[in-house]
Amino acid sequence: MPPSAMLPSNARQLVFTSSQAARYLGVSLATIRRWTDSGHISCYRTPGGQRRFARDQLDDFITSMHRDGSYVRAHAASANGEH
């Protein structure tokens, strides 16, 4: 049995795909790509080049953005199609 199968279901989701990270943060997939490309959110790449995000990194990002109010502005810009 793989080690992840022994973890509780809520602990298994410690790594997110780009789409899952976008849903988790409430933004579009394009916004996640833009934020990672600009260095606002760190991720790692799979051998195939796909982005993967640690849940604690996303939580830290949310916390830092709420602290200075920029998450609200960035989220609003994303919803309006602005960059």
N, C-alpha and C positions, 0 to 999 in steps of 0.2 A: 504494500500500500504506500503511495507517495506521501511524504510528510505533510503536504498541504491538505490532504484528505483528512488528516487527524485534527486539523485546526477547526475551531468553531467557524461557522459560515461568515460571521462579521469580520473575523481576523483574516480570512482568505483574501479579501479584497484590499490588499495593501498596495497593489500595483494596478494602475489604470492605463488603458489605452488612451489615445488622443480623444476619441469620441466620448469615452467614459469620463475623462477629466473635464471635457467641455460641459457635459451634463452636470457633473458634480459642482462645477463653478457657476453654472447657469449662463454660459456664454456659447458662442458659436464655435464650430471646429476651426474656422478661419482665424478666430481670435486666439485660440490656443496656439495655433501654428505661429501667428504673429508674435505672441508673447514669448514663446520659446526661442524663436529666431532672434528676437531683440534682447534676450537674456533675462527677462522678467521672471520667468519660471524655468527652473532647471529640470532637465529630464535626461534620461539615457536612451541610447539607440540600440535596438536589437541588431543582430548581424545583418538582417534584411533592411535596416535603415528606419524602422518604425520607432516612433517615440513611445516611451514608457515613463509614467509618473508615479512617484511614491506618494501615498496618501498624506504622510506627514509634511512633505514638501508643499503639497497643495494647501494643506491647512495653514502652514506657515505663511504662504503667499496671501491667503485670504486675510489672515490676522494683520499682516503688514499693510495691506491695502486698506483695510478698515481703519487702521490706526491713523493714516494720513488722509483718508477720505478719497483717495484716488480710485478705489475699486468701484465706487458708485459712479464716478465720472467715466471710467474706462468701460464699465458695463453699459452705461447709457450710450456712449459713443459706438460700441459694438452693435447695440440694438438698432442704432440709426445708420449703420453701414459706414461710419466714419473710421478713420485710421488714426 
